[in-house]
Amino acid sequence: MPVPAALARDTIFECVFEMRFGDGGHPGVADLLPGIVFGKLPGRFTNVVPLPLGQLPKMARDQNPQLRYMPTAGLEGPQNRMMFGEHAVAVSFVKPYAGWTKVKPVILECMNLVLDSMLTGTPERYALKYVNLLREGSSEFDLDQTRVRIELGNFHQRDNGGMLIHAEIERNGCINVVDIATGTRITLPGSAEETGVMISVDTVRPSEQADPRVELPQVLEILHETEKEIFFGLLTESTLQKLGPRYDAKY
């Protein structure tokens, strides 16, 4: 079946693209890149965002492998956010989602500036993550909106009991990390709280060690199409119809 290009009732709360790097970058890359990007894109970002990890001394961060790819500095604009670490750079888009035809050029613009700086190591992997909130069920705990079925032996789960599901799916040369949580509450700045079933799909693909400026546009399309296959493959047909699938390529 064809995969929709978009939904009339959009479920996306956040889209994040991340590029991770190996060793060999400038030791001050996380401190230098925000200023470079801010100077090159003054209309896209308006504020420097202090991140808690940035207050931790670099020596302490280097001693903890779990912090290797965590951001220490950020930039914030009216439509998106960019985060910088010693070994990773990410750009984030929150609700209302503008659509892939508008998001992809921004990702390329931001990441090409990073690559042009020559401050980072060689790209190791790319990842595109979408966080969706489903609200088409009888409640925020209703998994019947999805094609996910969980059986706990002969036991019955409480109707309003929360559930967390984590799985990894291989498809199109990508690893898709799927997280599903019922009873999720999400609040964005300036918006009312929304509740529902959260489906997060983080689609990851290793770099082929080619010229990143050449491979990145192609990789973005692979990541995006793969993520859509996984997400829409988790929805029931009735849920999909309620959301209003659109198949026009302009989205």
LOVODREN-630402 format. One line per 3 residues: number of its first residue (from 1); their letters; for each residue x, y, z of N, C-alpha, C, O. Coordinates in steps of 0.05 Angstrom, whole numbers, plus 32768, in hexadecimal, padded with zeros to 4 digits. Last residue first. Example, Ala and Ser with C-alpha at 12.3 -4.5 7.8 and 13.67 -1.06 7.14 Angstrom:
BEGIN
2 = SA = 8101,7FD3,808E,8111,7FEB,808F,8102,8001,809D,810C,8017,80A1; 8108,7F8E,809C,80F6,7FA6,809C,8108,7FBE,809C,811D,7FBE,80A9
//
This chain:
BEGIN
251 = YKA = 804E,815E,7FFE,8053,815D,801B,806E,8151,8022,8075,814F,8039; 8049,8155,7FC8,8053,8170,7FD1,8058,8171,7FEF,8066,8183,7FF8; 8032,8125,7FBC,8050,8125,7FC0,805A,8140,7FCA,8070,8142,7FD3
248 = DYR = 7FF7,8111,7FDC,8003,8124,7FCA,8021,8127,7FD0,8029,812B,7FE7; 7FDC,80F2,7FFF,7FF0,80E4,7FEE,7FFD,80F7,7FDA,800C,80EE,7FC9; 7FC5,80F2,8040,7FC9,8101,8028,7FE0,80F5,8019,7FF5,80EE,8024
245 = PGL = 7F95,80D8,806F,7FAE,80D5,805F,7FAE,80E5,8046,7F9A,80E7,8038; 7F77,80E4,80A4,7F75,80F2,808A,7F8F,80F0,807A,7F9D,8103,8077; 7F6E,80CC,80D4,7F83,80E1,80D3,7F84,80EF,80B8,7F91,8104,80B5
242 = KQL = 7F49,80A5,80C8,7F41,80BB,80DA,7F55,80D2,80D8,7F4D,80E9,80DB; 7F6A,8082,80AB,7F54,8091,809D,7F4A,80A8,80AE,7F44,80BD,80A3; 7F8B,806E,80D3,7F97,807D,80BD,7F81,808E,80AF,7F86,80A5,80A8
239 = TSE = 7F67,8052,80F3,7F75,8069,80FE,7F80,807B,80E7,7F7D,8093,80E8; 7F58,802A,80CF,7F44,803D,80D8,7F50,8056,80E4,7F46,806C,80E0; 7F88,800E,80C8,7F7C,801C,80B1,7F67,8030,80BA,7F66,8046,80AF
236 = TLL = 7FB7,801A,80FD,7FA1,800B,80F1,7F96,801B,80DA,7F9A,8034,80D8; 7FFE,8025,80F9,7FE3,802F,80FD,7FCE,801C,80F1,7FD3,800F,80DC; 8030,8013,80EC,8027,800E,8108,800A,8017,810C,7FFE,8011,8121
233 = GFF = 803C,8025,80BB,8037,8009,80BD,802D,8001,80D9,8024,7FEB,80DD; 8047,805A,80C5,802D,8054,80B9,8027,8036,80BA,8010,802E,80BB; 807C,8051,80DB,8067,805E,80EA,804B,8057,80DF,803A,804E,80EE
230 = IEK = 8099,8036,80B1,8095,802A,80CC,807E,8037,80DA,806C,8028,80E5; 8095,8059,8087,808C,803E,8084,8086,8031,809F,8072,8024,80A3; 80AE,8087,809D,8091,8088,8096,8086,806B,8093,8070,8066,809C
227 = ETE = 80E3,8075,80A1,80D4,807C,80B9,80B6,807D,80B4,80A6,8073,80C4; 80EF,806F,806B,80EF,8058,807C,80DF,805D,8095,80CF,804D,809E; 80ED,80A3,8058,80DA,8090,804D,80D8,8077,805F,80C3,806C,8062
224 = HLI = 8116,80BA,8077,80FB,80C5,8078,80E7,80B0,806E,80D3,80AB,807B; 8144,809D,806A,813B,809F,8085,811E,80A6,8087,810E,809A,8096; 8147,80A8,8032,8144,808D,803C,8139,808C,8058,8127,807D,805E
221 = ELV = 814D,80E0,8033,8136,80D4,8026,8131,80B7,8030,811B,80AF,8034; 817F,80E4,804E,8167,80F0,8059,814D,80E4,804D,813A,80DF,805C; 81A1,80CC,802A,819C,80BF,8043,8183,80CA,8050,8173,80BB,805B
218 = QPL = 81A2,80F3,8001,8198,80D8,7FFC,8190,80C9,8015,817B,80BC,8017; 81BA,811F,801C,819F,8121,8010,8192,8106,800B,817A,8102,800F; 81ED,8106,802E,81D8,810F,8040,81BD,8112,8034,81AA,8108,803F
215 = EVR = 8214,80FA,8007,8202,80E4,8011,81EB,80EE,8021,81D6,80E0,8023; 822C,812C,7FFE,8220,811D,7FE8,820C,8108,7FF2,81F7,8106,7FE7; 823F,813B,802E,822E,814E,8020,8220,8141,8008,820A,8149,8000
212 = PDA = 8260,8110,803D,8246,8114,804A,8234,8128,803C,821B,8125,803E; 827D,80E4,8012,827C,8101,8017,8261,8107,8024,824C,8103,8017; 8278,80A7,8038,827B,80B6,8020,827C,80D3,8026,827B,80DB,803E
209 = QES = 826E,8086,8063,8288,8093,8062,828D,80A0,8047,82A4,80A4,803F; 823B,8078,8069,824B,8067,8058,8267,8072,8053,8276,8069,8042; 821F,807A,80AB,822B,8088,8094,823B,8074,8083,8247,8061,808E
206 = PRV = 81E5,8054,80BE,8201,805B,80C0,820B,806A,80A7,8200,8066,8091; 81A6,806B,80D3,81B5,805F,80BD,81D3,8067,80BF,81D9,807F,80C3; 8168,8068,80F5,8185,806C,80F6,8193,805E,80DF,818C,8047,80D9
203 = TDV = 812F,8085,810D,813A,8075,80F6,8157,807C,80F3,815E,8093,80EE; 8103,8081,813E,811D,808C,813A,812C,807A,8125,8134,8064,812B; 80C2,808E,814C,80D2,807D,813A,80EC,808C,8135,80EC,80A1,8128
200 = SIM = 8092,808D,817E,80AB,8099,8176,80BA,8085,8164,80BE,806E,816C; 8052,8098,818F,8062,8086,817F,807A,8096,8175,8078,80A9,8166; 8026,809E,81C5,803E,80A8,81B8,804C,8092,81A8,8050,807C,81B3
197 = VGT = 7FE4,80A9,81CC,7FF7,8093,81CA,800F,809E,81B9,800B,80A5,81A2; 7FD4,80E3,81F4,7FCE,80CF,81E0,7FE3,80B8,81E2,7FF1,80B5,81F6; 7FC8,8129,8200,7FCE,810E,820A,7FC7,80FA,81F4,7FB6,80FF,81E3
194 = EEA = 7FE1,816B,8207,7FD3,8158,81F7,7FDC,813C,8201,7FF3,8137,8208; 7FDC,81AC,8224,7FE5,8190,8226,7FD4,817E,8215,7FBC,8181,8214; 7FE0,81E6,81F8,7FD3,81D6,820E,7FDE,81B9,820E,7FE8,81B0,81F9
191 = SGP = 8019,820F,81EB,8004,81FD,81E3,7FF8,81EF,81FB,8006,81EC,8210; 8046,822C,81F9,8030,823B,81EE,8019,822A,81E5,8006,8234,81DA; 8071,81F5,81F0,806E,8210,81F9,8058,821F,81EA,8056,821F,81D1
188 = LTI = 804D,81B6,81F4,8060,81C8,81E6,805C,81E4,81F0,8046,81EC,81F8; 8044,817B,8215,803D,8198,8216,8054,81A7,8208,806B,81A5,8210; 8029,813B,8219,803D,814C,820C,8033,8169,820D,801B,816F,8207
185 = RTG = 8022,80FD,8236,801A,8119,8237,8030,812A,822C,8047,8129,8235; 800C,80BB,8229,8021,80CF,8227,8015,80EB,8228,8000,80F0,821C; 7FF0,808A,822B,7FEC,809E,8241,8001,80B4,8240,8007,80BF,8256
182 = TAI = 8023,805E,8211,8007,8066,8215,8006,807A,822C,8017,807B,823D; 8058,805E,81E5,8050,8063,8201,8033,806C,8202,802C,807F,81F4; 808B,8041,81BF,806E,8046,81C1,8067,8049,81DE,806E,8038,81EE
179 = DVV = 80C2,8045,8195,80B8,8047,81B1,809B,8050,81B1,8094,8063,81A3; 80EF,8028,816A,80D3,802F,816E,80CD,802F,818C,80D1,801B,819A; 8122,8033,8140,811D,802F,815D,8101,803A,8163,80FC,8052,8160
176 = NIC = 8139,8014,8109,8123,8026,8112,811C,801F,812F,8112,800A,8135; 8171,8014,80E2,8166,8009,80FB,8151,801E,8105,8157,8035,8108; 8174,8009,809B,8172,801A,80B2,8169,800A,80CB,815B,7FF6,80C8
173 = GNR = 816F,7FEC,806D,818A,7FF2,8076,818A,8005,808E,81A0,8010,8095; 8137,7FE6,806A,8145,7FF7,8057,8161,7FFF,8060,816A,8015,805B; 8131,7FD4,80AE,8124,7FD8,8095,8133,7FEC,8084,813C,8001,808E
170 = EIE = 8129,7FB8,80ED,813B,7FBC,80D7,812B,7FBF,80BD,811A,7FAE,80B7; 8113,7FD1,812A,810B,7FC5,8111,811F,7FCC,80FB,8127,7FE3,80F8; 810B,7FCB,816F,811C,7FD4,8159,8115,7FC3,8140,8113,7FAB,8142
167 = AHI = 80E2,7FE5,81A5,80E9,7FD0,8192,80FC,7FDC,817D,80FD,7FF5,8179; 80BC,7FEE,81DF,80D5,7FF5,81D1,80DC,7FDF,81BE,80DD,7FC7,81C7; 8085,8008,8201,808F,7FF4,81EF,80A8,7FFE,81E0,80A8,8015,81D6
164 = LMG = 8060,8012,823B,8077,801B,822B,8081,8004,821B,8084,7FEE,8225; 8021,8026,8254,8031,8011,8248,8048,801E,8238,8044,8031,822A; 7FF3,8034,828B,8007,803C,8277,8017,8024,826C,801A,8010,827A
161 = GND = 7FAF,8024,8292,7FCA,801F,829A,7FDE,8027,8284,7FD9,8020,826D; 7F79,8026,828A,7F87,803F,828B,7FA4,803C,8296,7FAF,804E,82A1; 7F6D,7FF0,828B,7F65,8000,8274,7F74,801A,8273,7F7A,8024,825D
158 = RQH = 7F9E,7FC1,82A1,7F8B,7FD6,82A8,7F86,7FE7,828F,7F98,7FED,8280; 7FA4,7F82,8280,7FB0,7F9C,8288,7F9A,7FB0,828E,7F85,7FB0,8281; 7F9C,7F41,8295,7F8F,7F58,8288,7F9B,7F72,8292,7F9D,7F76,82AA
155 = FNG = 7FC0,7F04,8287,7FB9,7F1B,8298,7FAE,7F32,8288,7FB4,7F36,8270; 7FD4,7ED9,826F,7FB7,7ED9,8273,7FAD,7EF1,8284,7F97,7EF2,828D; 8008,7EFB,824E,7FFD,7EE1,8258,7FDF,7EE2,8259,7FD2,7EEA,8246
152 = LEI = 7FFF,7F30,8237,800D,7F2B,8250,8002,7F11,825C,7FF6,7F11,8271; 8006,7F48,81F7,7FF8,7F34,8207,800A,7F2E,821F,8021,7F26,821C; 7FFC,7F7D,81CB,800D,7F72,81E1,7FFC,7F5F,81F2,7FE5,7F66,81FA
149 = RVR = 7FFF,7F96,818A,7FF0,7F85,819D,8003,7F79,81B1,8017,7F6D,81AA; 7FF9,7FCA,815D,8009,7FBE,8172,7FF8,7FAF,8185,7FE3,7FB9,818E; 7FE1,7FE9,8138,7FE2,7FCC,8132,7FF5,7FBE,8145,7FFF,7FA8,813F
146 = TQD = 7FB9,801B,815A,7FD1,8010,814D,7FCE,7FF3,8146,7FBA,7FE6,814E; 7F8E,8026,8177,7F93,8038,8160,7FA9,802D,814F,7FAD,8035,8138; 7F90,8004,81A1,7F81,7FFB,818A,7F83,800E,8173,7F7B,8006,815C
143 = LDF = 7FA6,801A,81CE,7FB9,8011,81B9,7FAA,8006,81A1,7FB7,7FFF,818D; 7F94,804D,81F5,7F88,803B,81E2,7F9C,8033,81CC,7FA1,8043,81BA; 7F9E,8074,8219,7FAA,805A,821E,7FA2,8045,8209,7FAA,802E,820B
140 = ESS = 7F80,80A0,820F,7F9D,80A3,820A,7FAC,8089,820F,7FC4,8087,820B; 7F45,8082,81F1,7F54,8091,8206,7F71,8092,81FF,7F79,8087,81EA; 7F33,8070,81C2,7F1F,8075,81D6,7F2B,8085,81EE,7F1D,8092,81FC
137 = GER = 7F5D,8091,818F,7F51,807A,819E,7F3C,8083,81B2,7F35,809A,81B4; 7F78,80B9,8177,7F60,80AF,8169,7F53,8098,8178,7F3F,808D,816E; 7FA8,80D1,8181,7F92,80D8,8192,7F77,80CF,8186,7F62,80DC,818A
134 = LLN = 7FEE,80C9,8181,7FD4,80C0,8177,7FBE,80C6,818B,7FC1,80C1,81A3; 8026,80ED,8173,8013,80E8,8188,7FF8,80E1,817C,7FEC,80F2,816D; 806B,80E1,8161,804F,80E5,815A,803D,80E0,8172,8044,80D0,8184
131 = VYK = 80AA,80F4,8151,809A,80EE,8168,807D,80F5,8161,8077,810D,815B; 80DE,80DD,8128,80C4,80EA,8129,80B6,80E1,8142,80B5,80C9,8148; 8122,80E3,8115,810F,80DA,8129,80F5,80EB,8128,80F6,8103,8126
128 = LAY = 8158,80CD,80F3,8141,80DE,80F0,812B,80D3,8102,8123,80BC,80FF; 819F,80CB,80F0,8186,80C2,80FC,8170,80D6,80F9,8175,80EE,80FC; 81DE,80B2,80DC,81C9,80C6,80D9,81B0,80BA,80E5,81AC,80A2,80E4
125 = REP = 8224,80A9,80EE,8209,80A0,80EA,81F6,80B7,80E8,81FB,80CE,80F1; 8256,80C1,80EA,8254,80A4,80EF,8238,8099,80E8,8236,8083,80DD; 827C,80F3,80C8,8262,80E8,80D0,8262,80CA,80D4,826D,80BB,80C3
122 = TGT = 82BB,8104,80E4,82AD,80F8,80CE,8292,80EE,80D7,8291,80E1,80EC; 82B9,813E,8110,82C5,8126,8106,82B5,811C,80EE,82A2,8129,80E5; 82B5,8186,8102,82AC,816C,810D,82BD,8155,8103,82CD,8158,80F0
119 = LMS = 82C7,81B3,80E9,82CD,81B0,8105,82C6,8195,8111,82D0,818D,8126; 82B9,81C4,80B7,82D1,81B3,80B9,82D9,81AF,80D6,82F0,81A8,80DC; 828E,81E2,80A7,829F,81ED,80BC,82B9,81DE,80BF,82CD,81E8,80C8
116 = DLV = 8270,81C3,8085,8282,81D7,8079,8295,81E2,808D,82AB,81EC,8086; 8250,81A7,80A9,8265,8198,809A,8279,81AC,808E,8291,81A6,808E; 822F,81D1,80BA,823F,81C2,80CD,8256,81B4,80BF,826D,81B6,80C8
113 = LNM = 8216,81DE,808A,8226,81F2,8098,8239,81E5,80AC,8250,81EC,80AF; 81FB,81AF,8081,8210,81B6,806F,8222,81CC,807B,823A,81CD,8076; 81D4,81B1,80AA,81EA,819D,80AB,8201,81A3,8098,8218,819D,809E
110 = CEL = 81B3,81DC,809A,81C1,81DC,80B4,81D9,81C9,80B4,81EE,81D0,80BD; 81A2,81CB,8066,81AF,81E5,806A,81BF,81E6,8084,81D6,81EF,8084; 818A,819A,8071,81A2,819B,8060,81B1,81B5,8064,81C9,81B6,8065
107 = IVP = 815F,81AB,8092,8173,8198,809C,818D,819A,808C,81A2,819B,8097; 8144,81CB,806D,8150,81D7,8085,8165,81C5,8091,817A,81CE,809A; 8133,81A6,8046,8147,81BB,803F,8153,81C8,8057,816B,81D0,8056
104 = KVK = 810F,8186,8068,8128,817B,805C,813C,8191,8054,8153,818E,805B; 80E2,81A7,8073,80F5,819F,8088,8110,8196,807D,8125,819D,8087; 80C5,81AC,8045,80D0,81C4,8051,80E5,81BE,8066,80F8,81CD,806A
101 = TWG = 80B7,8179,8038,80C2,818A,8022,80CE,81A4,802D,80DE,81B0,8020; 809F,8166,8067,80BA,815E,8060,80C7,816F,804A,80DF,8174,804B; 807F,8195,8093,807F,8183,807C,809B,817E,8072,80AC,818F,8074
98 = AYP = 807D,81B3,80C2,807A,81C1,80A8,8078,81AF,8090,8070,81B8,807A; 8058,81A6,80FC,806C,819C,80EA,8067,81A8,80CE,8051,81A8,80C4; 804D,81D5,8130,8043,81C7,8119,8058,81BF,8104,8068,81D0,80FC
95 = KVF = 807A,81A7,8151,805F,81AC,8147,805A,81CA,8145,8061,81D9,8158; 80C0,81B0,8142,80A9,81A9,8153,808F,81B1,8145,808F,81BF,8131; 80FE,8198,812F,80E6,81A7,8125,80CF,819E,8136,80C9,8186,8138
92 = SVA = 8145,819B,8137,812B,8191,8140,8115,81A4,8136,8118,81BC,8134; 8184,8180,8129,8171,8196,8124,8155,818B,8129,814F,8175,811F; 81C5,8171,8145,81A9,816A,813F,8199,8183,813A,819F,8199,8144
89 = VAH = 8204,8153,8149,81F5,816B,8143,81D9,8163,813B,81D5,8150,812C; 8239,8135,816F,821F,8134,8162,8213,8150,815E,8218,8162,816E; 8266,8139,818E,8265,8124,817A,824A,8121,816C,8244,810D,815F
86 = EGF = 825F,8164,81B0,827A,815E,81A6,827A,814A,818F,828B,814B,817D; 8222,8184,8199,8232,8175,81AD,824E,8171,81A1,8253,8179,818A; 81E9,81AD,8190,8205,81A7,8189,8213,8199,81A0,8210,81A0,81B8
83 = MMR = 81AB,81B9,8170,81BA,81B1,8188,81D5,81A7,8180,81D8,8199,816B; 8177,81E5,815C,818F,81D6,8154,81A0,81D1,816D,81A3,81E4,817D; 8132,81EB,814B,8147,81EC,815F,815F,81DC,8155,815C,81C8,8147
80 = NQP = 80FE,8212,8129,810E,81FA,812F,8125,8200,8143,8129,8217,814B; 80E0,8240,8125,80D5,8227,811A,80E5,820E,8121,80DB,81F8,811F; 80FA,826A,813F,80DD,8268,8140,80D2,824E,8137,80BC,8246,813F
77 = GEL = 8135,824B,815F,8127,825D,814D,8109,825A,814F,8100,824A,815E; 816F,8240,8185,8152,823E,8183,8147,8253,8170,814F,826A,8171; 81A7,8217,8190,819C,822F,8185,817E,822B,8181,8175,8215,817B
74 = GAT = 81D2,81FC,81C4,81BD,81FC,81B1,81B5,8217,81A7,81BD,822C,81B2; 81FF,81CC,81E3,81F8,81E7,81DC,81E2,81E6,81C7,81DF,81D2,81B8; 8206,8197,81EC,820E,81A9,8202,8207,81C6,81FC,8208,81D7,820E
71 = PMY = 81E8,8157,81DF,81ED,8173,81D8,81F5,8183,81F0,81EB,817E,8206; 8208,8116,81E0,81F5,8129,81EB,81FC,8146,81E5,8213,814D,81E5; 822C,80F0,81D2,821C,80FC,81BD,8208,8110,81C7,81F7,8119,81B7
68 = RLQ = 8245,80E1,8204,8255,80E7,81EC,8245,80F7,81D7,8250,8109,81CA; 822F,80D1,8233,822B,80ED,822C,8239,80F5,8211,8238,810C,8209; 823E,809E,823B,8222,80A2,8236,821C,80BF,822D,8207,80C5,8222
65 = PNQ = 8274,80A0,824A,826D,8099,822E,8250,809E,8227,824A,80A2,8210; 8293,80CE,826F,827A,80BF,8270,8271,80B8,8253,8268,80CA,8245; 82BE,80ED,8269,82C2,80D5,8278,82A9,80C3,8279,82AA,80AD,8283
62 = DRA = 82AD,811A,824F,82BE,8107,8240,82C1,80ED,824E,82C6,80D8,8242; 8295,8136,8278,8284,812B,8263,8294,8115,8254,8289,8101,824D; 82C1,8146,8296,82AE,8134,82A3,829C,8127,828D,8296,8110,8290
59 = MKP = 82D9,8168,8272,82E8,8151,827B,82D5,813D,8288,82D9,8124,8284; 82B4,8191,826C,82B9,817F,8255,82C7,8165,825F,82C2,8150,8255; 8286,819C,82A3,82A1,819E,8296,82A6,8189,8281,829D,8172,8284
56 = LQG = 8243,81AE,8297,8255,8199,82A1,8270,819C,8294,8272,819E,827B; 8225,81D0,827C,8230,81DA,8295,8244,81C6,82A1,8252,81CD,82B3; 8210,81B4,8252,8225,81C7,824C,8232,81D3,8264,8248,81DE,8263
53 = LPL = 81E5,819A,8265,81FE,818B,8263,8215,819D,825D,822C,8196,8263; 81BB,81C1,8261,81C6,81B9,827B,81E1,81AB,8279,81F3,81B0,828A; 81C4,81F4,8230,81BB,81D9,8237,81C9,81D0,8250,81E0,81D6,8254
50 = PVV = 81AC,8233,821A,81BF,8224,822B,81B3,8209,8232,819C,8206,8239; 81A3,8248,81DA,8195,8239,81EF,81AA,822B,8200,81B7,8219,81F7; 81A0,8286,81BA,81B2,8271,81C3,81A5,8263,81DB,819C,8270,81ED
47 = NTF = 816E,8298,8189,8178,8297,81A5,818C,8281,81A8,818B,826C,819B; 8161,8297,8154,8160,82B1,8162,816C,82B0,817D,8173,82C5,8188; 8169,827C,8112,816C,8279,812F,816E,8294,813D,817C,82A6,8133
44 = RGP = 815E,8290,80E0,8153,8277,80E8,8154,8272,8106,8142,8266,8111; 8179,82BF,80D5,815C,82BF,80D5,814F,82A6,80DF,8137,82A6,80E5; 81B0,82B2,80D6,81A5,82C4,80EA,8186,82C4,80EB,817B,82CA,8100
41 = LKG = 81D6,8287,80C5,81B9,8285,80C3,81AB,8297,80D7,819D,828E,80E9; 820B,8293,80D0,8203,828D,80B4,81E5,828D,80B0,81DC,8292,809A; 820B,829B,8107,8214,82B0,80F6,820C,82AC,80D9,8206,82C0,80CA
38 = FVI = 81FA,8269,8119,81EA,8281,811F,81F1,8298,810D,81E0,82A7,8103; 8224,8249,8109,820A,8245,80FD,81F8,825E,8102,81EA,8266,80EF; 824E,825E,8129,8250,825D,810C,8235,825B,80FF,822F,826A,80EC
35 = GPL = 823A,8257,815D,8240,8272,8153,8242,8273,8135,8239,8286,8129; 8236,821E,8160,821E,8230,8163,8223,824C,8158,8211,8257,814B; 826E,820C,8159,8259,8209,8144,8241,821B,8148,8237,8226,8134
32 = LDA = 828C,8214,8188,8291,8224,8170,827A,8223,815C,8273,8238,8150; 827D,81EE,81AE,827D,820B,81B5,827F,821D,819D,8274,8233,819D; 8284,81BE,8195,8269,81C5,819F,8267,81E2,81A8,8251,81ED,81A9
29 = VGP = 82BB,81BF,8188,82A7,81C0,8173,828C,81C8,817D,827E,81D8,8170; 82EC,81BF,81A1,82D8,81D3,81A9,82C1,81D4,8196,82B4,81E9,8195; 830C,8199,8188,8304,8194,81A4,82EF,81A8,81AE,82E1,81A2,81C2
26 = HGG = 82F8,8185,8147,8304,819A,8158,82FB,8196,8175,82E3,8192,8179; 82F8,813D,813B,82EE,8158,8139,82FD,816C,814B,830D,8163,815B; 8308,810A,8145,8317,811A,8131,830D,8136,812D,8319,8145,811E
23 = DGF = 82D5,80D7,814A,82EA,80E8,8154,82F8,80F7,813E,82F4,80F1,8126; 8295,80DD,8127,82AA,80CF,8135,82BE,80E2,8141,82BA,80FA,8142; 8252,80F7,812E,826D,80F7,8123,8280,80E6,8134,827C,80E2,814C
20 = RME = 820D,80F7,8119,8222,80F2,812D,823D,80EF,8120,823F,80E6,8109; 81D5,811E,810F,81ED,8114,8102,8203,8110,8117,820A,8123,8125; 818F,811C,8112,81A8,811D,8120,81BE,8111,810F,81BA,80FC,8102
17 = FVC = 8150,813C,8110,8165,812F,8101,8180,8132,8110,8186,8148,8119; 810F,8136,8129,812B,813C,8130,813E,812D,811D,813C,8114,811A; 80CF,814E,8134,80E1,8141,8120,80FD,8149,8127,8103,8161,8129
14 = EFI = 8094,814B,815B,80B0,8153,8158,80BE,8141,8143,80B8,812A,8141; 8060,813E,8153,8066,8152,8168,8083,815C,8165,8089,8173,816C; 8032,812A,8122,804E,812E,8129,8052,8145,813E,8047,815B,813A
11 = TDR = 8000,8121,810F,8006,8116,8129,8022,811C,8133,8029,8115,8149; 7FD0,8147,80EB,7FEB,813F,80EF,7FF0,8136,810C,7FE5,8142,811F; 7FA0,813A,80C6,7FA1,813E,80E3,7FBD,8135,80EC,7FC0,811E,80F4
8 = ALA = 7FB2,812E,8093,7FA2,8146,8097,7FA1,814E,80B5,7FA3,8165,80BB; 7FF4,8118,808A,7FDA,8114,8096,7FCB,812E,8099,7FD7,8142,80A0; 801E,8103,8051,8017,8114,8069,7FFC,810C,8073,7FEE,80FC,8067
5 = APV = 8026,80DB,802E,803B,80F0,802F,8037,8101,8048,804A,810C,8053; 8019,8096,803D,8011,80B2,803A,8029,80C5,803B,803D,80BF,8048; 802F,8061,8014,8032,806E,802E,802A,808B,802B,8034,8098,8018
2 = PM = 8009,802E,7FF2,8019,8047,7FF2,8019,8054,800E,8006,8052,801D; 8011,7FE8,8000,8000,8000,8000,8011,8019,8000,8027,8019,800C
//
